[in-house]
């Protein structure tokens, strides 16, 4: 949420002559609403697995997670908030399928209640992805904006993979 809110605030600060300012702010206003309480659902999933939400909240994020999120903040604040759409495209563009979720439940033997975040995203993200695609297609992007979206998405892929490797202890 804070990252999306930062992108929204920055889009509202863009000069009036920036053709992306208004449509980007409109999309991000809707995106903030779409993402409400997802962090609480995830913390609830972790509690089902016996992980205290206080421990999660107090833990310092890893360098990979800080790089993943921090790079987005940097580009939002110091380049252009349109870069955030590359992050969103990757993070919501490939939602888990019901089959994958069933496989994870079976392989881990964790209770279904620990997968609420995955289940929620499997249901919601296809619509969010389609909305994002329509938004990007409607924006008057120039070559620099398109390149920035690509860099953001590629960076997100690499840093998200690195974050997962850290979680799995494969670093």
Protein Blocks (a to p, Z undefined) as FASTA:
>chain_A
ZZmmmmmmmmmmpcfklmklmmmmmmmmmmmmmmgoklmmmmmmmmmnopafklmmmpcc
dfklmmmmmmmmmmmmmmcfklmmmmmmmmmmmccdfklmmmmmmmnopafklmmmmmmm
mmmmmmmmmmmmmmmmmpccdfklmmmmmmmmmmmmmmmmmmmmmmnopZZ
